[in-house]
Amino acid sequence: MENLLLGKMVRFISIHNYRGYDWLCTTIYNQKTLGIDIMNTRFKQNIIIILLLISINHQLNQNGFAKINVSHANEKHIILAWKSFDNQKHTISPQANYPYMNCFKEASAKHNIPVSLLLALARGESFFNPKAISKKNCYGLMQIQWPGTAKDLGIYSKKELFNPCVNINAGAKYLAWLLKRYNGNTYLAIAAYNYGPNRIRKGTVPDGAQWYASYIYEHLDYVLENTSHKTNKSLVLEFTHYHMAETVMINLQHQVKDVPFEIFKSLKYTYDICFVYQNKNEKQKFINKIQQQSGIRPLSHIYNNN
């Protein structure tokens, strides 16, 4: 399809002022904005909602991973990053304490998977939410698919998937099986964790699976580098394609300084630009910065005040 319009690309973009509108249009100029529809909002605040009609033909099929340590990156760079981790995985460890740490450590010891890798998967899949349910029937911290994958792992009750230790152990067991299948190749194992083993083999990793491997690598980097765990995240913008989310986030990072933006794959399979924070005061400080420096009003702030 040559032109993909808003409903399939961007759910909502809330612009607090016209400076934000100008910034966003500049950010996506190379995506060929076709039209703009400015609507009155039904929210309490007087906010302008701008709907962007975007052509995203061949440009979204080119390699261009943004805001990842292996990025701007083709598959070769992603593979090299995971090989680097494999070479030092037994000498590096998490720098902070995370939820359900005892469960992660037990699963790590039982299945010989680095704790840091299990934490990265849980952070990327559910942000440590044991009650997480995706629209594809994946459950819990490690997003175990029900009933197929769960039953393959010896779990026959859906309720068990909401037990943090059971779910973490299942994720570790599945990852250990994938690592054995791919002869210890962590890159392929991580890609298959998301896409399924029948769709992943050396030399034929789909673009989306490559992105997922780079996405989990970014969470791995967070786990290994940060000395404290920020327990909350807040939605800024929501997209249905990861390339557009990455493009906008890179520009947002240049525009708004000292706000910890990240991309998260949501349970409804959107690609969300969020910021992570520790408490309500920090959250409000980041919201104010985003509005003042970019003109964008974060979606979570709008939804919470609707």
C-alpha positions as a Markdown table, in Angstrom:
| # | Residue | x | y | z |
|---|---|---|---|---|
| 1 | Met | 0.0 | 0.0 | 0.0 |
| 2 | Glu | 1.6 | 3.3 | -1.1 |
| 3 | Asn | 0.0 | 5.6 | 1.5 |
| 4 | Leu | -0.8 | 4.6 | 5.0 |
| 5 | Leu | -3.0 | 7.1 | 6.8 |
| 6 | Leu | -3.3 | 8.1 | 10.4 |
| 7 | Gly | -5.5 | 5.4 | 11.7 |
| 8 | Lys | -2.9 | 2.8 | 10.9 |
| 9 | Met | 0.1 | 4.9 | 11.8 |
| 10 | Val | -0.4 | 7.3 | 14.7 |
| 11 | Arg | -3.2 | 6.9 | 17.2 |
| 12 | Phe | -3.2 | 10.5 | 18.6 |
| 13 | Ile | -0.7 | 13.3 | 18.7 |
| 14 | Ser | -1.6 | 16.0 | 21.1 |
| 15 | Ile | -0.1 | 19.3 | 20.4 |
| 16 | His | -0.1 | 21.9 | 23.2 |
| 17 | Asn | 0.8 | 24.8 | 21.0 |
| 18 | Tyr | 1.7 | 25.7 | 17.4 |
| 19 | Arg | 5.4 | 25.4 | 18.2 |
| 20 | Gly | 4.8 | 21.7 | 18.8 |
| 21 | Tyr | 2.9 | 21.5 | 15.5 |
| 22 | Asp | 5.8 | 23.1 | 13.6 |
| 23 | Trp | 8.3 | 20.8 | 15.4 |
| 24 | Leu | 6.4 | 17.6 | 14.6 |
| 25 | Cys | 6.0 | 18.5 | 10.9 |
| 26 | Thr | 9.7 | 19.2 | 10.7 |
| 27 | Thr | 10.5 | 15.9 | 12.3 |
| 28 | Ile | 8.5 | 13.9 | 9.7 |
| 29 | Tyr | 9.1 | 16.1 | 6.7 |
| 30 | Asn | 10.9 | 13.3 | 4.9 |
| 31 | Gln | 7.8 | 11.1 | 5.4 |
| 32 | Lys | 5.8 | 13.4 | 3.0 |
| 33 | Thr | 3.0 | 14.9 | 5.1 |
| 34 | Leu | -0.1 | 14.8 | 2.8 |
| 35 | Gly | -2.5 | 16.8 | 4.9 |
| 36 | Ile | -3.3 | 18.1 | 8.4 |
| 37 | Asp | -6.7 | 18.1 | 10.1 |
| 38 | Ile | -7.0 | 20.3 | 13.1 |
| 39 | Met | -9.9 | 19.4 | 15.4 |
| 40 | Asn | -11.5 | 20.6 | 18.6 |
| 41 | Thr | -10.7 | 18.4 | 21.5 |
| 42 | Arg | -13.2 | 16.7 | 23.8 |
| 43 | Phe | -10.8 | 16.8 | 26.7 |
| 44 | Lys | -11.1 | 19.3 | 29.5 |
| 45 | Gln | -8.1 | 21.4 | 28.6 |
| 46 | Asn | -8.1 | 23.5 | 25.5 |
| 47 | Ile | -5.7 | 21.4 | 23.4 |
| 48 | Ile | -5.3 | 21.1 | 19.7 |
| 49 | Ile | -5.4 | 17.6 | 18.3 |
| 50 | Ile | -3.5 | 17.4 | 15.0 |
| 51 | Leu | -4.0 | 14.3 | 12.8 |
| 52 | Leu | -1.2 | 13.8 | 10.3 |
| 53 | Leu | -1.8 | 11.9 | 7.1 |
| 54 | Ile | 1.5 | 10.3 | 6.2 |
| 55 | Ser | 2.9 | 8.5 | 3.2 |
| 56 | Ile | 5.3 | 5.8 | 4.3 |
| 57 | Asn | 5.9 | 3.8 | 1.3 |
| 58 | His | 9.5 | 2.4 | 0.6 |
| 59 | Gln | 11.1 | 4.6 | 3.3 |
| 60 | Leu | 9.9 | 2.3 | 6.1 |
| 61 | Asn | 11.4 | -0.7 | 4.5 |
| 62 | Gln | 15.0 | 0.6 | 4.7 |
| 63 | Asn | 17.3 | -0.3 | 7.5 |
| 64 | Gly | 17.6 | 2.4 | 10.1 |
| 65 | Phe | 17.3 | 1.5 | 13.7 |
| 66 | Ala | 17.3 | 4.6 | 15.9 |
| 67 | Lys | 18.1 | 5.2 | 19.5 |
| 68 | Ile | 19.6 | 1.9 | 20.3 |
| 69 | Asn | 23.2 | 1.2 | 21.1 |
| 70 | Val | 23.5 | -1.1 | 18.1 |
| 71 | Ser | 21.7 | 1.3 | 16.0 |
| 72 | His | 21.3 | 3.1 | 12.8 |
| 73 | Ala | 22.1 | -0.4 | 12.4 |
| 74 | Asn | 21.7 | -3.2 | 10.0 |
| 75 | Glu | 21.5 | -6.8 | 11.1 |
| 76 | Lys | 25.3 | -7.1 | 11.2 |
| 77 | His | 25.6 | -4.5 | 13.9 |
| 78 | Ile | 22.9 | -6.1 | 16.0 |
| 79 | Ile | 24.6 | -9.5 | 15.8 |
| 80 | Leu | 27.9 | -8.0 | 16.8 |
| 81 | Ala | 26.3 | -6.4 | 19.8 |
| 82 | Trp | 24.8 | -9.6 | 21.0 |
| 83 | Lys | 28.1 | -11.4 | 20.4 |
| 84 | Ser | 29.8 | -8.8 | 22.7 |
| 85 | Phe | 27.2 | -9.7 | 25.4 |
| 86 | Asp | 27.8 | -13.4 | 24.9 |
| 87 | Asn | 31.5 | -12.9 | 25.4 |
| 88 | Gln | 31.1 | -11.2 | 28.8 |
| 89 | Lys | 27.8 | -12.4 | 30.1 |
| 90 | His | 29.3 | -14.3 | 33.0 |
| 91 | Thr | 31.3 | -11.3 | 34.2 |
| 92 | Ile | 28.6 | -8.6 | 34.2 |
| 93 | Ser | 25.5 | -8.3 | 36.4 |
| 94 | Pro | 22.6 | -5.9 | 37.1 |
| 95 | Gln | 23.4 | -2.7 | 38.8 |
| 96 | Ala | 20.1 | -2.2 | 40.6 |
| 97 | Asn | 17.5 | -4.2 | 42.5 |
| 98 | Tyr | 14.4 | -5.1 | 40.4 |
| 99 | Pro | 11.0 | -6.5 | 41.3 |
| 100 | Tyr | 10.8 | -10.3 | 42.0 |
| 101 | Met | 14.6 | -10.4 | 42.1 |
| 102 | Asn | 14.7 | -13.7 | 44.0 |
| 103 | Cys | 12.5 | -15.3 | 41.3 |
| 104 | Phe | 14.8 | -14.1 | 38.6 |
| 105 | Lys | 17.9 | -15.4 | 40.4 |
| 106 | Glu | 16.3 | -18.8 | 41.0 |
| 107 | Ala | 15.3 | -19.1 | 37.3 |
| 108 | Ser | 18.7 | -18.0 | 36.2 |
| 109 | Ala | 20.5 | -20.6 | 38.3 |
| 110 | Lys | 18.1 | -23.4 | 37.3 |
| 111 | His | 18.3 | -22.7 | 33.5 |
| 112 | Asn | 21.8 | -21.2 | 33.3 |
| 113 | Ile | 20.5 | -17.9 | 31.8 |
| 114 | Pro | 22.1 | -14.6 | 32.9 |
| 115 | Val | 19.9 | -12.7 | 35.4 |
| 116 | Ser | 20.5 | -9.6 | 33.3 |
| 117 | Leu | 19.0 | -11.2 | 30.2 |
| 118 | Leu | 15.9 | -12.3 | 32.0 |
| 119 | Leu | 15.4 | -8.9 | 33.5 |
| 120 | Ala | 15.8 | -7.3 | 30.1 |
| 121 | Leu | 13.1 | -9.5 | 28.6 |
| 122 | Ala | 10.7 | -8.8 | 31.5 |
| 123 | Arg | 11.3 | -5.1 | 31.3 |
| 124 | Gly | 10.8 | -5.0 | 27.5 |
| 125 | Glu | 7.8 | -7.4 | 27.5 |
| 126 | Ser | 5.8 | -6.2 | 30.5 |
| 127 | Phe | 7.7 | -3.6 | 32.5 |
| 128 | Phe | 7.6 | -6.1 | 35.4 |
| 129 | Asn | 3.8 | -6.3 | 35.5 |
| 130 | Pro | 2.8 | -9.8 | 36.6 |
| 131 | Lys | -0.8 | -9.1 | 35.5 |
| 132 | Ala | 0.1 | -8.1 | 32.0 |
| 133 | Ile | -2.2 | -9.5 | 29.2 |
| 134 | Ser | -1.5 | -8.8 | 25.5 |
| 135 | Lys | -4.0 | -8.8 | 22.7 |
| 136 | Lys | -2.2 | -12.0 | 21.4 |
| 137 | Asn | -3.0 | -14.0 | 24.6 |
| 138 | Cys | 0.4 | -13.6 | 26.2 |
| 139 | Tyr | 0.4 | -13.4 | 30.0 |
| 140 | Gly | 2.5 | -12.2 | 32.8 |
| 141 | Leu | 6.0 | -10.8 | 33.4 |
| 142 | Met | 7.6 | -12.8 | 30.5 |
| 143 | Gln | 4.5 | -12.8 | 28.3 |
| 144 | Ile | 4.0 | -16.5 | 27.9 |
| 145 | Gln | 1.6 | -17.4 | 25.1 |
| 146 | Trp | -1.6 | -19.3 | 26.2 |
| 147 | Pro | -2.3 | -22.1 | 25.6 |
| 148 | Gly | 0.3 | -23.2 | 23.2 |
| 149 | Thr | 3.7 | -22.2 | 24.6 |
| 150 | Ala | 2.5 | -22.4 | 28.2 |
| 151 | Lys | 1.4 | -26.0 | 27.8 |
| 152 | Asp | 4.7 | -26.9 | 26.1 |
| 153 | Leu | 6.4 | -25.5 | 29.2 |
| 154 | Gly | 4.3 | -27.7 | 31.5 |
| 155 | Ile | 1.8 | -25.0 | 32.6 |
| 156 | Tyr | -1.8 | -26.2 | 32.3 |
| 157 | Ser | -3.7 | -23.5 | 34.2 |
| 158 | Lys | -3.9 | -19.9 | 33.0 |
| 159 | Lys | -3.9 | -18.7 | 36.6 |
| 160 | Glu | -0.4 | -20.1 | 37.1 |
| 161 | Leu | 0.9 | -17.6 | 34.6 |
| 162 | Phe | 0.0 | -14.7 | 37.0 |
| 163 | Asn | 2.4 | -16.2 | 39.6 |
| 164 | Pro | 5.6 | -14.2 | 39.1 |
| 165 | Cys | 8.0 | -17.0 | 39.9 |
| 166 | Val | 6.1 | -19.5 | 37.8 |
| 167 | Asn | 6.0 | -17.1 | 34.9 |
| 168 | Ile | 9.7 | -16.1 | 35.1 |
| 169 | Asn | 10.7 | -19.7 | 35.3 |
| 170 | Ala | 8.7 | -20.5 | 32.2 |
| 171 | Gly | 10.3 | -17.6 | 30.3 |
| 172 | Ala | 13.8 | -18.8 | 31.4 |
| 173 | Lys | 12.9 | -22.4 | 30.4 |
| 174 | Tyr | 11.7 | -21.3 | 27.0 |
| 175 | Leu | 14.7 | -19.1 | 26.4 |
| 176 | Ala | 17.1 | -22.0 | 27.4 |
| 177 | Trp | 15.3 | -24.2 | 24.9 |
| 178 | Leu | 15.7 | -21.6 | 22.2 |
| 179 | Leu | 19.4 | -21.1 | 23.0 |
| 180 | Lys | 19.9 | -24.9 | 22.7 |
| 181 | Arg | 18.1 | -24.9 | 19.4 |
| 182 | Tyr | 20.2 | -22.1 | 18.0 |
| 183 | Asn | 23.5 | -23.5 | 19.4 |
| 184 | Gly | 23.9 | -20.7 | 22.0 |
| 185 | Asn | 23.2 | -17.8 | 19.5 |
| 186 | Thr | 21.6 | -15.3 | 21.8 |
| 187 | Tyr | 20.6 | -13.0 | 18.9 |
| 188 | Leu | 18.6 | -15.8 | 17.2 |
| 189 | Ala | 17.1 | -17.0 | 20.4 |
| 190 | Ile | 15.8 | -13.5 | 21.4 |
| 191 | Ala | 14.4 | -13.0 | 17.9 |
| 192 | Ala | 12.6 | -16.4 | 18.2 |
| 193 | Tyr | 11.3 | -15.5 | 21.6 |
| 194 | Asn | 9.2 | -12.9 | 20.0 |
| 195 | Tyr | 8.6 | -14.3 | 16.5 |
| 196 | Gly | 8.5 | -18.0 | 17.2 |
| 197 | Pro | 11.2 | -20.6 | 16.3 |
| 198 | Asn | 9.5 | -21.7 | 13.1 |
| 199 | Arg | 10.1 | -18.2 | 11.6 |
| 200 | Ile | 13.7 | -17.7 | 12.7 |
| 201 | Arg | 16.8 | -19.3 | 11.2 |
| 202 | Lys | 20.3 | -18.0 | 10.5 |
| 203 | Gly | 20.3 | -15.8 | 7.5 |
| 204 | Thr | 16.5 | -15.3 | 7.4 |
| 205 | Val | 15.5 | -13.1 | 10.3 |
| 206 | Pro | 12.5 | -10.9 | 9.5 |
| 207 | Asp | 12.9 | -7.1 | 9.9 |
| 208 | Gly | 10.5 | -7.0 | 12.8 |
| 209 | Ala | 12.4 | -9.8 | 14.6 |
| 210 | Gln | 15.7 | -7.9 | 14.1 |
| 211 | Trp | 14.0 | -4.8 | 15.6 |
| 212 | Tyr | 12.9 | -6.9 | 18.6 |
| 213 | Ala | 16.4 | -8.2 | 19.2 |
| 214 | Ser | 17.7 | -4.6 | 19.2 |
| 215 | Tyr | 14.8 | -3.6 | 21.4 |
| 216 | Ile | 15.7 | -6.2 | 24.1 |
| 217 | Tyr | 19.3 | -5.3 | 23.7 |
| 218 | Glu | 18.4 | -1.7 | 24.7 |
| 219 | His | 16.7 | -3.0 | 27.8 |
| 220 | Leu | 19.7 | -5.1 | 28.6 |
| 221 | Asp | 21.9 | -2.0 | 28.4 |
| 222 | Tyr | 19.5 | -0.3 | 30.8 |
| 223 | Val | 19.7 | -3.2 | 33.3 |
| 224 | Leu | 23.5 | -3.3 | 33.1 |
| 225 | Glu | 24.2 | 0.4 | 33.2 |
| 226 | Asn | 21.6 | 2.0 | 35.6 |
| 227 | Thr | 22.3 | 1.9 | 39.4 |
| 228 | Ser | 18.6 | 2.5 | 40.3 |
| 229 | His | 15.4 | 1.2 | 38.8 |
| 230 | Lys | 12.7 | 3.8 | 37.9 |
| 231 | Thr | 9.5 | 2.0 | 38.7 |
| 232 | Asn | 7.0 | 3.9 | 36.5 |
| 233 | Lys | 6.6 | 4.9 | 32.9 |
| 234 | Ser | 4.4 | 7.5 | 31.3 |
| 235 | Leu | 3.1 | 7.5 | 27.7 |
| 236 | Val | 4.1 | 10.4 | 25.4 |
| 237 | Leu | 3.2 | 9.3 | 21.9 |
| 238 | Glu | 1.9 | 6.1 | 20.4 |
| 239 | Phe | 2.6 | 4.6 | 17.0 |
| 240 | Thr | 1.8 | 1.5 | 15.1 |
| 241 | His | 5.2 | 1.2 | 13.4 |
| 242 | Tyr | 8.5 | 1.1 | 15.2 |
| 243 | His | 10.4 | 3.0 | 12.5 |
| 244 | Met | 8.2 | 6.0 | 12.9 |
| 245 | Ala | 8.4 | 5.8 | 16.8 |
| 246 | Glu | 12.2 | 5.7 | 16.6 |
| 247 | Thr | 12.4 | 8.6 | 14.1 |
| 248 | Val | 10.2 | 10.9 | 16.3 |
| 249 | Met | 12.0 | 9.9 | 19.5 |
| 250 | Ile | 15.4 | 10.8 | 18.2 |
| 251 | Asn | 14.2 | 14.2 | 17.3 |
| 252 | Leu | 12.3 | 14.6 | 20.6 |
| 253 | Gln | 15.5 | 13.8 | 22.5 |
| 254 | His | 17.3 | 16.6 | 20.6 |
| 255 | Gln | 14.4 | 19.0 | 21.4 |
| 256 | Val | 13.8 | 18.1 | 25.0 |
| 257 | Lys | 16.9 | 17.7 | 27.2 |
| 258 | Asp | 17.3 | 15.5 | 30.3 |
| 259 | Val | 14.1 | 13.5 | 30.0 |
| 260 | Pro | 14.7 | 9.7 | 29.9 |
| 261 | Phe | 12.7 | 8.8 | 26.8 |
| 262 | Glu | 12.4 | 5.1 | 25.8 |
| 263 | Ile | 10.4 | 3.1 | 23.3 |
| 264 | Phe | 8.2 | 0.3 | 24.7 |
| 265 | Lys | 6.3 | -2.4 | 22.8 |
| 266 | Ser | 2.8 | -2.2 | 24.3 |
| 267 | Leu | 0.5 | -5.0 | 25.2 |
| 268 | Lys | -1.7 | -4.0 | 22.3 |
| 269 | Tyr | 1.4 | -4.1 | 20.0 |
| 270 | Thr | 1.8 | -0.4 | 19.5 |
| 271 | Tyr | 5.2 | 1.2 | 19.8 |
| 272 | Asp | 5.1 | 3.8 | 22.5 |
| 273 | Ile | 7.4 | 6.7 | 23.3 |
| 274 | Cys | 7.4 | 6.9 | 27.1 |
| 275 | Phe | 9.5 | 8.5 | 29.8 |
| 276 | Val | 10.4 | 6.6 | 33.0 |
| 277 | Tyr | 10.2 | 8.3 | 36.4 |
| 278 | Gln | 10.5 | 7.6 | 40.1 |
| 279 | Asn | 7.7 | 9.6 | 41.7 |
| 280 | Lys | 4.9 | 12.1 | 41.0 |
| 281 | Asn | 7.1 | 15.2 | 41.3 |
| 282 | Glu | 9.5 | 13.8 | 38.8 |
| 283 | Lys | 6.7 | 12.9 | 36.5 |
| 284 | Gln | 5.2 | 16.4 | 36.6 |
| 285 | Lys | 8.7 | 18.0 | 36.0 |
| 286 | Phe | 9.2 | 15.9 | 32.9 |
| 287 | Ile | 5.7 | 16.6 | 31.6 |
| 288 | Asn | 6.3 | 20.4 | 32.0 |
| 289 | Lys | 9.6 | 20.1 | 30.2 |
| 290 | Ile | 8.1 | 18.2 | 27.3 |
| 291 | Gln | 5.3 | 20.8 | 26.9 |
| 292 | Gln | 7.5 | 23.8 | 27.2 |
| 293 | Gln | 10.4 | 22.6 | 25.0 |
| 294 | Ser | 8.4 | 20.7 | 22.2 |
| 295 | Gly | 4.8 | 21.8 | 22.6 |
| 296 | Ile | 3.7 | 18.2 | 22.9 |
| 297 | Arg | 1.3 | 17.2 | 25.7 |
| 298 | Pro | 2.0 | 13.6 | 26.7 |
| 299 | Leu | -0.9 | 11.3 | 26.0 |
| 300 | Ser | -0.9 | 9.8 | 29.5 |
| 301 | His | -1.5 | 13.2 | 31.0 |
| 302 | Ile | -4.5 | 13.8 | 28.7 |
| 303 | Tyr | -6.0 | 10.4 | 29.4 |
| 304 | Asn | -5.6 | 10.8 | 33.1 |
| 305 | Asn | -7.4 | 14.1 | 33.0 |
| 306 | Asn | -10.2 | 13.2 | 30.6 |
